[in-house]
Amino acid sequence: MTPSSDAPTANTPALSTLLTVARAAARAGADVLASRPRTVLPLQQSDLGAETKSSGSDWVTDFDRQAEESVRRVITGYRPNDEIYGEEYGSTRPENPTGYRWSIDPLDGTTNFIRGVPHYCTSVAVAGPDGDWLAGAVVAPALGRIWYASRGNGAFGIAETPGADEMVGIASHPAEPQLLSGPILGRSGRLLASGFGYDAERRRFQIGVLSELLAEFGDLRRIGSAALDLCMVADGTLDAYAEYGTQEYDWAAGALIAEEAGVPVRRPQWPESSETPDWMIAGDIGRPLAEMPHAPGHPHA
């Protein structure tokens, strides 16, 4: 965490303003997700308006679309001249852009959402004209958890629901923001989080690298949401995260939250994961980052 001035100028918004927008937008998206029917038995695809995209495991639902629409309404209501990049509706660039750009994932963890696994969220982050990530928020409605951060001002977590604080080790005042400080150093049985791509060849590559990394860890966790993986490293639930081939909107908010919690973060070097995939890493993986390989056929391998 690097101290940062919050003083706005005529053309530069205060970080607190950007964080307010990020939190409001993430909450708006999460409120849509919270309207998912609660049932004991699995819902049908038709109940959620679900259909596949790039593969039989890559889903989109009506909730994804409605959540992104809600997020976009909040952002454009506050900042109509900012660019927005979202998973479902792509990039929107206004006629007179400010140079600020929002990266949003309205529903990170869509498969979890469809199956009734509670680990899904709305993720919202904003980068400034120089490309630095300035503010971000992640809201997981089924978990009752909120994480947020702004550059130089630390990262915070809130447990909204009774009992949620007990699950993640927050001692008291579950409705109050808690300053995050990353994993507990030196503890045994460290947990590494990761995820896997939809392409079989990429998945084999990921599994091979992760099998080597696991020598430094007690076990592996596959949460199903990159944003939540990063937030759980930030709050110390998990010890590290490494995943190959994620998109910007998957990690934009979570990486900033982890970074502001004092966690070492290495973002992908290239923005387009489908053509030039790269590793998103947070925490100590027990291996120099320069030694992390690329999949066969990668243009920079």
Backbone bond lengths (Angstrom), bond angles and torsions (degrees), N, CA, C in turn:
res aa  C-N    CA-C-N  psi(-1)  N-CA   C-N-CA  omega(-1)  CA-C   N-CA-C  phi
1 M - - - 1.461 - - 1.510 109.42 -
2 T 1.319 118.45 122.86 1.448 123.51 178.69 1.507 109.09 -108.47
3 P 1.347 118.91 127.50 1.457 120.54 -179.80 1.519 110.69 -53.30
4 S 1.319 115.71 139.06 1.457 120.14 -175.98 1.508 110.32 -137.10
5 S 1.308 115.72 140.15 1.459 120.44 176.99 1.518 109.56 -75.51
6 D 1.330 115.46 140.25 1.460 119.99 179.70 1.521 111.03 -107.73
7 A 1.343 116.98 11.89 1.452 120.03 -176.15 1.521 110.41 -77.07
8 P 1.353 117.61 120.92 1.453 119.59 -179.25 1.519 111.57 -80.14
9 T 1.320 116.73 158.76 1.453 122.96 170.14 1.515 107.35 -121.03
10 A 1.322 115.59 -175.14 1.464 119.27 -178.16 1.519 111.62 -59.81
11 N 1.335 116.72 -33.30 1.460 119.75 -176.22 1.517 113.30 -113.81
12 T 1.339 116.97 -0.47 1.454 120.85 -176.48 1.518 109.58 -120.89
13 P 1.321 118.50 112.83 1.463 120.22 179.82 1.523 111.69 -71.99
14 A 1.314 116.79 153.25 1.456 121.06 175.11 1.522 109.37 -66.33
15 L 1.336 115.64 145.55 1.462 119.13 176.11 1.520 111.10 -58.42
16 S 1.317 116.76 -36.06 1.467 119.47 179.99 1.521 111.02 -63.36
17 T 1.334 116.87 -33.73 1.464 120.40 177.27 1.521 110.73 -67.84
18 L 1.327 116.17 -45.19 1.460 119.78 178.88 1.524 110.90 -62.88
19 L 1.328 116.72 -39.26 1.458 119.62 178.82 1.523 110.70 -66.57
20 T 1.315 117.74 -39.26 1.464 120.88 176.86 1.521 110.81 -58.95
21 V 1.336 116.65 -43.11 1.461 120.41 179.22 1.528 110.28 -66.09
22 A 1.339 116.35 -44.19 1.467 119.86 -179.91 1.521 111.07 -59.69
23 R 1.320 116.84 -44.79 1.465 120.25 -178.83 1.523 111.32 -66.99
24 A 1.331 116.83 -41.29 1.465 119.79 179.80 1.526 110.80 -66.34
25 A 1.328 116.80 -40.15 1.467 120.36 -179.59 1.524 111.03 -68.01
26 A 1.337 116.75 -42.97 1.464 119.90 178.58 1.525 110.78 -64.49
27 R 1.310 116.75 -38.34 1.461 119.92 177.18 1.516 111.19 -64.83
28 A 1.326 117.58 -39.83 1.466 120.63 -179.96 1.530 110.53 -62.85
29 G 1.331 116.34 -42.87 1.459 118.99 177.52 1.510 112.05 -65.31
30 A 1.330 116.18 -42.96 1.462 120.41 -178.71 1.526 111.75 -65.83
31 D 1.322 117.13 -31.16 1.468 119.73 177.66 1.525 110.68 -63.76
32 V 1.336 116.53 -35.33 1.468 119.67 175.20 1.527 109.64 -64.30
33 L 1.329 116.76 -45.41 1.465 120.75 -179.70 1.521 111.36 -63.19
34 A 1.333 116.34 -32.81 1.461 120.38 -178.41 1.526 112.45 -68.03
35 S 1.317 116.61 -14.18 1.472 119.79 178.57 1.524 112.35 -84.32
36 R 1.328 117.12 2.24 1.463 120.32 175.48 1.525 109.44 -56.84
37 P 1.331 118.42 133.10 1.464 119.94 178.52 1.530 111.31 -58.13
38 R 1.330 115.94 137.19 1.463 121.14 179.30 1.526 107.94 -99.09
39 T 1.306 115.04 113.75 1.453 120.30 -177.99 1.520 109.97 -136.73
40 V 1.319 115.87 158.42 1.459 120.78 174.90 1.523 110.25 -78.61
41 L 1.328 116.24 -42.96 1.459 121.38 -178.98 1.526 110.38 -85.82
42 P 1.328 118.38 154.64 1.464 121.50 179.90 1.520 111.54 -60.32
43 L 1.333 115.33 144.08 1.454 120.94 174.40 1.525 109.87 -80.84
44 Q 1.319 116.22 153.87 1.453 121.56 175.20 1.534 109.65 -82.50
45 Q 1.333 115.98 156.59 1.457 120.07 178.51 1.525 110.38 -56.36
46 S 1.316 116.92 -37.70 1.459 120.83 -178.29 1.525 111.99 -65.85
47 D 1.345 117.27 -27.30 1.466 120.44 178.60 1.518 111.82 -66.22
48 L 1.339 116.51 -27.97 1.458 122.01 -175.15 1.523 112.78 -109.83
49 G 1.334 116.64 -1.66 1.461 119.47 -174.98 1.512 111.09 62.79
50 A 1.338 117.19 40.61 1.463 121.91 -173.57 1.520 111.67 -88.79
51 E 1.338 114.55 141.12 1.457 121.83 173.65 1.518 108.58 -150.39
52 T 1.328 116.39 160.26 1.458 120.19 -177.70 1.525 110.80 -89.93
53 K 1.369 114.13 158.23 1.465 120.97 178.25 1.531 109.83 -113.74
54 S 1.347 117.18 -95.11 1.464 120.27 -173.91 1.521 113.44 -78.91
55 S 1.340 117.08 -20.75 1.460 120.64 -179.94 1.507 108.79 -157.16
56 G 1.328 115.89 176.82 1.444 120.65 179.42 1.514 113.61 -69.84
57 S 1.338 116.89 -8.86 1.466 121.11 177.83 1.520 112.58 -109.32
58 D 1.338 116.94 -0.67 1.468 122.30 -177.67 1.522 107.62 -105.05
59 W 1.343 115.87 102.65 1.449 121.34 -169.32 1.525 112.29 -106.63
60 V 1.325 115.43 154.97 1.450 122.86 166.51 1.526 106.54 -137.96
61 T 1.322 116.22 144.97 1.464 121.19 -179.66 1.527 109.93 -127.18
62 D 1.332 114.94 170.00 1.460 119.25 173.20 1.525 110.67 -60.44
63 F 1.325 116.81 -28.81 1.463 120.26 179.92 1.529 110.74 -68.44
64 D 1.358 117.30 -38.23 1.470 120.09 174.68 1.525 110.32 -55.33
65 R 1.332 115.03 -49.72 1.458 119.76 -175.58 1.530 111.33 -66.84
66 Q 1.328 116.38 -45.75 1.462 119.54 -178.73 1.523 111.37 -65.97
67 A 1.331 116.93 -36.52 1.459 120.01 178.41 1.525 110.31 -66.40
68 E 1.340 117.17 -42.67 1.466 118.51 178.71 1.521 111.04 -64.61
69 E 1.306 117.66 -38.60 1.466 120.26 176.73 1.527 110.93 -60.48
70 S 1.323 116.96 -40.73 1.463 120.74 178.90 1.520 111.34 -66.49
71 V 1.345 116.48 -42.82 1.464 120.58 178.14 1.525 110.00 -61.00
72 R 1.321 116.53 -46.41 1.462 120.39 -178.71 1.529 111.47 -62.80
73 R 1.320 117.70 -38.08 1.465 119.87 179.43 1.526 111.26 -61.54
74 V 1.317 116.31 -41.53 1.464 119.29 179.40 1.521 110.80 -65.10
75 I 1.324 116.69 -47.88 1.463 120.02 -177.43 1.524 111.04 -62.38
76 T 1.328 117.24 -47.96 1.461 119.57 -178.44 1.525 111.53 -68.96
77 G 1.325 117.57 -26.52 1.454 120.05 175.94 1.520 112.11 -65.54
78 Y 1.326 116.32 -39.99 1.460 121.17 178.18 1.524 112.03 -83.56
79 R 1.346 116.31 -41.87 1.465 121.25 -169.51 1.540 109.34 -137.34
80 P 1.326 115.95 78.21 1.471 120.00 -172.36 1.527 114.40 -67.85
81 N 1.331 118.46 -16.27 1.456 120.45 -176.92 1.521 113.65 -105.27
82 D 1.325 117.27 13.82 1.460 121.03 174.82 1.529 109.79 -89.20
83 E 1.323 115.93 148.60 1.454 121.24 174.91 1.531 109.40 -78.57
84 I 1.322 117.30 146.77 1.461 122.42 178.64 1.517 108.96 -128.52
85 Y 1.321 114.86 131.50 1.468 121.20 175.54 1.521 107.14 -121.52
86 G 1.329 117.16 115.81 1.449 121.55 -177.99 1.515 111.98 -125.12
87 E 1.327 115.91 157.85 1.465 120.16 -176.30 1.518 112.11 -64.49
88 E 1.327 117.39 -39.48 1.463 119.35 -171.78 1.515 113.69 -92.08
89 Y 1.327 118.72 -31.65 1.462 121.29 -174.88 1.526 113.78 -117.03
90 G 1.328 117.18 10.59 1.456 119.89 173.80 1.518 113.58 68.05
91 S 1.337 115.87 -150.82 1.463 122.23 -174.90 1.520 111.33 -96.40
92 T 1.333 114.43 138.21 1.464 122.02 173.32 1.519 107.26 -123.30
93 R 1.326 116.25 115.88 1.462 121.30 -178.07 1.523 109.07 -115.09
94 P 1.339 117.84 115.88 1.468 119.89 -178.69 1.523 112.17 -69.76
95 E 1.306 116.12 168.14 1.464 121.62 -176.50 1.526 111.95 -65.29
96 N 1.334 116.75 -37.45 1.467 121.23 179.41 1.528 109.16 -122.30
97 P 1.327 117.14 76.74 1.468 120.00 -173.09 1.521 112.90 -69.42
98 T 1.316 114.40 147.32 1.465 121.11 179.24 1.521 112.66 -82.13
99 G 1.330 116.16 -18.92 1.459 120.24 -172.79 1.519 112.65 99.20
100 Y 1.328 116.94 -11.70 1.465 120.98 176.11 1.525 108.86 -88.41
101 R 1.335 115.15 140.31 1.472 119.72 -173.93 1.526 109.69 -135.10
102 W 1.328 115.16 130.33 1.453 122.17 -179.62 1.518 110.31 -100.33
103 S 1.321 115.84 137.73 1.461 122.02 177.84 1.523 107.35 -119.59
104 I 1.335 116.47 120.09 1.461 119.40 -170.98 1.523 111.36 -130.53
105 D 1.297 114.63 137.65 1.463 122.09 169.21 1.519 106.29 -119.66
106 P 1.310 117.36 104.83 1.468 119.50 -173.59 1.517 113.63 -67.20
107 L 1.339 115.55 -30.28 1.467 120.24 179.48 1.520 108.11 -145.24
108 D 1.326 115.81 91.81 1.461 120.38 176.08 1.523 107.00 -90.64
109 G 1.330 115.43 117.94 1.457 120.48 -173.57 1.516 111.20 105.37
110 T 1.348 115.87 41.40 1.462 119.64 -175.47 1.528 112.48 -61.91
111 T 1.329 116.92 -39.87 1.467 118.70 179.20 1.519 110.58 -62.88
112 N 1.334 117.31 -41.65 1.463 120.29 174.96 1.524 110.96 -58.07
113 F 1.327 115.58 -44.74 1.461 121.60 -179.59 1.523 110.96 -59.08
114 I 1.320 116.62 -45.64 1.461 120.59 -179.34 1.524 110.72 -63.97
115 R 1.327 116.71 -42.46 1.465 121.40 -175.12 1.528 113.79 -81.85
116 G 1.329 117.39 -9.23 1.456 119.73 -179.00 1.516 113.67 88.29
117 V 1.336 118.19 12.88 1.464 122.11 172.99 1.528 107.06 -79.99
118 P 1.337 119.99 128.15 1.463 121.00 -168.43 1.520 115.85 -75.48
119 H 1.317 119.14 0.03 1.460 121.10 -176.53 1.529 111.04 -89.39
120 Y 1.319 115.53 82.39 1.454 122.79 174.46 1.518 107.61 -148.34
121 C 1.331 116.52 162.70 1.463 118.64 -171.54 1.517 110.92 -162.89
122 T 1.329 115.20 170.75 1.455 123.52 166.99 1.520 107.87 -109.12
123 S 1.335 116.14 132.49 1.465 122.35 -176.42 1.526 109.43 -123.10
124 V 1.348 115.93 130.78 1.464 121.63 -177.81 1.527 108.88 -138.39
125 A 1.335 117.32 130.91 1.465 121.24 177.20 1.514 109.69 -145.49
126 V 1.337 115.65 157.93 1.456 121.00 -179.77 1.523 109.80 -131.66
127 A 1.338 115.44 137.82 1.459 122.47 175.49 1.522 108.92 -111.92
128 G 1.336 115.88 148.52 1.445 120.97 179.53 1.514 112.44 -86.17
129 P 1.321 117.27 -179.64 1.469 121.13 -178.57 1.522 113.74 -59.10
130 D 1.339 117.84 -26.40 1.463 120.45 178.83 1.519 113.14 -87.71
131 G 1.327 117.13 0.28 1.458 121.79 178.31 1.506 115.08 92.57
132 D 1.338 118.16 -7.34 1.458 120.59 178.46 1.527 110.18 -71.29
133 W 1.342 115.36 138.25 1.456 119.90 176.35 1.525 108.93 -78.30
134 L 1.330 116.31 128.33 1.463 121.14 -168.71 1.523 114.03 -108.88
135 A 1.305 117.79 -35.56 1.463 120.72 -178.15 1.511 109.00 -155.46
136 G 1.329 115.98 149.46 1.454 119.86 179.39 1.505 111.83 -159.74
137 A 1.319 115.78 154.25 1.464 121.74 178.71 1.514 109.55 -146.86
138 V 1.321 114.85 144.90 1.459 122.75 176.89 1.515 107.49 -131.47
139 V 1.328 116.90 127.87 1.463 121.84 179.61 1.520 108.75 -123.90
140 A 1.331 115.69 123.91 1.470 122.76 -179.93 1.525 107.89 -113.10
141 P 1.327 118.51 95.12 1.466 120.42 -170.24 1.515 114.26 -65.68
142 A 1.332 118.80 -37.90 1.457 120.33 -178.46 1.527 112.18 -72.73
143 L 1.329 117.04 -22.61 1.463 121.35 176.55 1.526 112.04 -90.81
144 G 1.329 116.43 -16.25 1.455 119.40 -175.67 1.513 112.44 68.44
145 R 1.330 117.15 36.17 1.460 121.58 -175.89 1.528 111.42 -125.23
146 I 1.335 114.81 144.17 1.460 123.10 175.11 1.519 107.54 -131.63
147 W 1.321 115.88 137.42 1.460 121.52 171.84 1.523 107.61 -129.12
148 Y 1.327 117.61 144.33 1.462 119.09 178.16 1.525 110.22 -157.89
149 A 1.330 115.80 160.74 1.459 121.23 -179.74 1.520 109.41 -162.45
150 S 1.335 115.59 154.52 1.459 121.89 166.75 1.522 107.62 -132.36
151 R 1.314 115.79 151.58 1.468 120.72 -171.63 1.524 111.43 -59.25
152 G 1.337 114.53 125.94 1.451 120.76 176.89 1.512 115.11 81.91
153 N 1.331 117.99 0.76 1.464 120.96 -175.25 1.517 114.13 -120.93
154 G 1.325 117.36 12.02 1.452 120.47 176.62 1.514 113.33 85.85
155 A 1.316 114.32 171.43 1.463 122.37 178.65 1.520 108.57 -120.48
156 F 1.325 115.49 148.12 1.458 120.94 -174.76 1.520 110.61 -137.13
157 G 1.325 115.12 152.81 1.453 121.52 176.29 1.510 110.17 -131.33
158 I 1.316 115.54 147.80 1.462 122.08 177.85 1.522 108.23 -130.73
159 A 1.327 116.36 131.87 1.464 122.08 171.82 1.516 107.19 -102.10
160 E 1.324 115.90 109.42 1.463 120.35 -172.76 1.523 113.64 -81.61
161 T 1.331 117.59 -34.68 1.449 120.26 -171.96 1.518 111.51 -96.79
162 P 1.321 119.18 146.90 1.462 121.44 176.98 1.522 110.80 -57.36
163 G 1.321 115.89 130.30 1.450 120.84 177.84 1.513 113.93 94.36
164 A 1.340 117.60 -19.80 1.462 119.30 -179.93 1.514 111.02 -65.07
165 D 1.357 116.59 -31.57 1.464 118.96 179.56 1.523 111.19 -65.52
166 E 1.334 117.81 -32.03 1.456 120.24 -179.03 1.521 111.33 -68.47
167 M 1.364 117.39 -31.94 1.456 120.36 -177.41 1.519 112.21 -68.86
168 V 1.328 117.68 -31.02 1.458 119.80 -173.78 1.524 112.65 -111.66
169 G 1.331 117.47 8.17 1.447 120.03 172.46 1.511 115.75 83.81
170 I 1.331 118.15 14.11 1.461 119.79 174.70 1.523 107.66 -81.74
171 A 1.319 116.97 124.33 1.456 120.59 -164.21 1.525 113.68 -73.51
172 S 1.337 118.80 -38.59 1.457 118.84 -172.13 1.525 109.67 -155.60
173 H 1.360 114.95 172.01 1.456 122.64 177.11 1.530 111.91 50.92
174 P 1.324 118.03 64.59 1.465 119.99 -174.22 1.515 114.46 -61.73
175 A 1.353 118.56 -22.16 1.454 120.31 -179.63 1.524 112.08 -86.41
176 E 1.333 118.13 -7.51 1.453 121.78 -177.55 1.530 110.66 -93.07
177 P 1.332 117.60 142.57 1.472 119.33 175.88 1.521 110.93 -62.17
178 Q 1.311 115.48 137.09 1.454 121.89 177.93 1.531 108.74 -114.63
179 L 1.327 116.73 129.60 1.453 121.23 177.84 1.519 109.37 -67.85
180 L 1.315 116.87 130.19 1.457 122.02 -176.87 1.526 110.37 -95.79
181 S 1.323 115.85 145.14 1.467 120.01 -178.12 1.524 112.82 -136.75
182 G 1.316 118.19 18.52 1.450 121.17 174.04 1.515 113.81 80.08
183 P 1.327 116.72 -171.42 1.468 121.78 -176.88 1.526 112.60 -66.35
184 I 1.326 115.00 157.16 1.471 121.36 173.86 1.523 107.57 -77.04
185 L 1.308 116.16 119.25 1.462 120.35 -176.10 1.522 110.76 -72.28
186 G 1.320 115.75 140.10 1.448 121.44 173.45 1.509 115.77 82.94
187 R 1.326 118.27 1.36 1.464 117.73 -179.14 1.527 110.62 -77.14
188 S 1.301 115.64 152.98 1.463 120.93 -179.22 1.525 110.36 -83.71
189 G 1.322 114.93 165.70 1.462 120.16 177.25 1.508 113.28 63.56
190 R 1.313 117.18 41.63 1.461 120.58 -177.19 1.532 111.24 -59.99
191 L 1.332 115.56 146.56 1.464 122.29 -178.53 1.519 110.71 -109.85
192 L 1.329 115.94 126.43 1.458 122.92 175.00 1.525 108.38 -102.75
193 A 1.322 116.38 131.51 1.462 121.76 176.54 1.518 109.97 -104.59
194 S 1.326 115.78 147.61 1.461 120.31 177.13 1.521 108.83 -159.96
195 G 1.316 114.18 -178.89 1.453 121.48 175.65 1.516 108.51 -149.12
196 F 1.316 116.12 175.15 1.456 120.21 -174.27 1.517 110.57 -133.63
197 G 1.350 115.18 145.00 1.453 120.77 -179.31 1.514 112.05 -75.12
198 Y 1.322 115.32 170.59 1.462 121.09 -179.85 1.531 111.79 -82.67
199 D 1.333 116.26 -24.96 1.457 120.77 -179.87 1.525 110.33 -78.58
200 A 1.339 117.16 132.38 1.462 121.44 -174.56 1.526 111.98 -63.30
201 E 1.331 117.83 -39.70 1.463 120.67 -179.53 1.521 110.82 -65.50
202 R 1.324 116.62 -44.42 1.469 119.35 178.53 1.517 110.54 -64.28
203 R 1.324 117.37 -37.52 1.463 120.38 -179.87 1.530 111.09 -64.07
204 R 1.321 116.96 -40.27 1.466 119.57 177.61 1.528 111.26 -62.63
205 F 1.327 116.23 -40.89 1.466 120.22 177.24 1.530 110.37 -62.72
206 Q 1.322 116.75 -46.40 1.469 120.52 -179.63 1.528 110.77 -59.45
207 I 1.314 116.99 -45.84 1.466 120.80 -177.93 1.522 110.47 -62.82
208 G 1.331 117.14 -38.80 1.448 119.65 179.17 1.513 113.06 -62.95
209 V 1.330 117.01 -43.47 1.463 120.33 179.43 1.525 110.81 -69.03
210 L 1.319 116.63 -42.56 1.465 119.91 -178.87 1.526 111.76 -64.41
211 S 1.307 117.16 -34.27 1.465 119.43 178.62 1.525 110.48 -61.97
212 E 1.332 117.26 -32.92 1.461 120.84 176.22 1.524 110.92 -73.27
213 L 1.326 117.37 -42.19 1.467 120.67 -179.41 1.522 112.08 -64.14
214 L 1.329 117.41 -30.77 1.463 120.60 -175.01 1.522 113.57 -63.89
215 A 1.322 117.49 -14.25 1.466 119.57 175.83 1.517 111.48 -60.99
216 E 1.352 116.81 -22.88 1.464 121.74 -179.28 1.530 112.53 -95.54
217 F 1.334 117.10 2.83 1.459 120.23 -173.63 1.524 111.27 -131.69
218 G 1.329 114.92 160.32 1.452 120.07 177.36 1.507 112.95 -81.97
219 D 1.363 116.52 -28.65 1.458 118.85 -176.70 1.522 108.86 -168.33
220 L 1.330 114.77 171.86 1.452 123.21 -179.44 1.524 109.62 -117.07
221 R 1.326 116.42 141.65 1.455 121.55 173.77 1.519 109.44 -122.71
222 R 1.339 114.86 134.27 1.454 121.67 178.30 1.523 106.34 -118.68
223 I 1.350 116.61 91.82 1.470 122.26 -173.78 1.519 110.93 -74.37
224 G 1.334 117.25 -37.35 1.458 120.37 -178.90 1.510 114.03 99.13
225 S 1.344 117.52 8.48 1.456 122.59 177.91 1.518 107.76 -149.70
226 A 1.331 117.32 115.55 1.465 120.51 -179.93 1.523 111.35 -62.43
227 A 1.332 116.80 -38.92 1.461 119.73 179.99 1.528 110.82 -60.92
228 L 1.337 117.11 -43.06 1.460 120.03 179.29 1.516 111.51 -70.59
229 D 1.331 118.03 -37.10 1.461 120.67 175.14 1.526 110.30 -53.79
230 L 1.330 115.98 -49.46 1.463 120.98 -177.54 1.519 111.47 -65.75
231 C 1.320 117.08 -41.12 1.466 119.90 178.58 1.518 111.37 -65.61
232 M 1.327 117.37 -34.66 1.459 120.77 -179.99 1.528 112.08 -75.48
233 V 1.323 117.57 -23.17 1.465 119.16 168.46 1.528 108.79 -72.51
234 A 1.322 116.96 -39.85 1.466 120.96 179.59 1.520 111.65 -60.11
235 D 1.350 117.32 -40.03 1.473 118.46 -177.55 1.529 112.79 -92.91
236 G 1.341 117.09 1.75 1.458 120.06 174.49 1.510 115.11 88.33
237 T 1.328 118.12 1.91 1.459 119.88 176.02 1.524 110.09 -63.83
238 L 1.321 116.08 -42.52 1.460 123.76 175.89 1.524 108.58 -111.83
239 D 1.329 116.35 160.70 1.459 119.80 -176.70 1.526 113.64 -99.24
240 A 1.308 117.84 -28.86 1.463 121.23 179.64 1.519 109.28 -161.85
241 Y 1.316 114.18 162.81 1.464 121.26 -179.36 1.519 108.24 -142.06
242 A 1.324 116.65 135.47 1.463 121.97 175.73 1.518 108.36 -146.62
243 E 1.322 116.14 121.91 1.457 120.15 178.63 1.522 109.44 -144.05
244 Y 1.314 115.69 142.34 1.462 122.53 -175.89 1.520 109.99 -106.19
245 G 1.338 116.23 125.95 1.450 119.68 171.72 1.509 116.20 93.06
246 T 1.325 118.52 21.04 1.461 120.05 177.12 1.521 110.32 -78.44
247 Q 1.330 115.59 158.07 1.456 121.45 177.43 1.529 110.20 -90.93
248 E 1.321 115.49 160.87 1.467 119.95 -177.62 1.525 112.85 -55.29
249 Y 1.335 116.54 -44.54 1.459 118.69 -176.81 1.523 111.99 -66.42
250 D 1.346 117.56 -19.66 1.459 120.31 176.78 1.525 111.42 -68.42
251 W 1.345 116.92 -38.75 1.465 120.42 -170.77 1.522 115.00 -112.79
252 A 1.332 119.15 -7.93 1.465 121.28 -170.40 1.531 112.58 -54.10
253 A 1.316 118.01 -52.49 1.461 120.66 -178.96 1.523 111.48 -75.83
254 G 1.323 117.13 -45.95 1.461 120.53 -175.84 1.513 113.27 -62.30
255 A 1.334 117.49 -37.72 1.464 120.52 -179.90 1.528 110.62 -65.49
256 L 1.321 117.49 -40.81 1.461 120.23 177.61 1.528 110.67 -65.18
257 I 1.334 116.77 -41.50 1.463 120.57 179.54 1.521 110.44 -62.15
258 A 1.334 117.27 -44.74 1.463 120.73 177.49 1.529 110.73 -62.73
259 E 1.309 116.56 -44.91 1.467 121.60 -179.22 1.517 111.19 -59.95
260 E 1.322 116.37 -44.32 1.459 120.36 -179.32 1.521 112.31 -71.79
261 A 1.321 117.14 -17.10 1.469 121.16 173.53 1.527 111.45 -83.45
262 G 1.329 116.97 1.34 1.452 120.72 178.64 1.507 114.69 91.42
263 V 1.328 117.34 11.23 1.461 122.15 -178.40 1.527 109.32 -87.96
264 P 1.336 118.82 133.48 1.467 119.69 173.53 1.529 110.30 -62.08
265 V 1.320 116.21 130.63 1.463 121.51 -176.06 1.516 109.74 -128.53
266 R 1.317 115.74 135.76 1.458 122.13 174.75 1.521 107.57 -126.46
267 R 1.343 116.10 109.26 1.454 121.19 179.90 1.527 110.80 -84.70
268 P 1.331 117.44 157.22 1.472 119.53 175.39 1.525 111.39 -57.70
269 Q 1.327 115.81 144.91 1.459 120.47 -177.75 1.521 112.59 -80.81
270 W 1.335 117.36 -21.94 1.454 121.00 -176.92 1.523 109.03 -121.25
271 P 1.344 116.62 139.01 1.465 119.30 -173.47 1.519 114.83 -74.69
272 E 1.331 118.47 -27.13 1.457 120.91 -173.77 1.523 110.30 -98.73
273 S 1.315 116.02 103.22 1.463 120.76 -174.43 1.517 112.94 -69.57
274 S 1.328 118.12 -31.47 1.455 119.58 -175.91 1.530 111.58 -67.59
275 E 1.334 117.86 -30.49 1.463 121.54 -178.56 1.521 112.62 -99.63
276 T 1.330 117.32 -38.95 1.466 121.51 -178.33 1.525 109.24 -132.90
277 P 1.328 118.11 72.35 1.468 120.54 -178.97 1.521 111.10 -64.95
278 D 1.319 115.38 153.80 1.454 120.68 -179.25 1.520 108.57 -151.38
279 W 1.315 115.60 171.72 1.463 121.59 -178.58 1.526 111.29 -85.81
280 M 1.311 115.38 134.19 1.465 123.13 166.79 1.527 106.01 -104.43
281 I 1.340 116.45 119.99 1.463 120.37 -172.53 1.525 109.65 -131.33
282 A 1.303 116.11 137.70 1.463 122.32 173.40 1.518 108.24 -138.25
283 G 1.331 116.36 131.23 1.455 120.86 179.17 1.512 112.57 92.83
284 D 1.311 115.40 179.10 1.455 122.87 -178.08 1.527 109.41 -86.15
285 I 1.330 116.34 110.85 1.469 120.44 -179.68 1.526 111.42 -96.24
286 G 1.327 117.08 2.97 1.458 120.17 176.79 1.508 114.25 75.62
287 R 1.340 116.54 20.49 1.457 120.45 -176.35 1.520 108.80 -153.47
288 P 1.341 119.73 136.58 1.467 120.51 176.65 1.524 111.21 -56.88
289 L 1.319 115.95 133.98 1.457 119.46 -176.37 1.520 111.89 -62.25
290 A 1.331 116.88 -29.77 1.459 120.07 -180.00 1.520 112.39 -65.66
291 E 1.328 116.45 -17.57 1.463 120.55 -179.10 1.524 113.21 -90.71
292 M 1.322 117.50 -2.32 1.461 119.56 179.83 1.528 109.89 -71.43
293 P 1.324 117.94 122.98 1.468 120.87 -172.80 1.523 112.88 -82.60
294 H 1.311 114.98 164.70 1.460 122.21 170.67 1.529 108.87 -104.61
295 A 1.296 115.05 156.45 1.454 120.66 -179.71 1.525 110.41 -66.38
296 P 1.330 117.24 152.47 1.466 120.36 175.99 1.517 111.32 -54.47
297 G 1.340 115.57 137.31 1.454 120.08 -179.94 1.511 114.52 90.58
298 H 1.347 117.86 -7.12 1.466 121.01 179.18 1.530 108.42 -65.63
299 P 1.352 118.21 136.96 1.472 119.66 -177.28 1.516 114.46 -62.99
300 H 1.341 117.47 -18.70 1.467 120.50 -179.93 1.528 111.58 -111.30
301 A 1.316 117.78 13.85 1.464 120.30 -179.85 1.522 110.74 -69.90
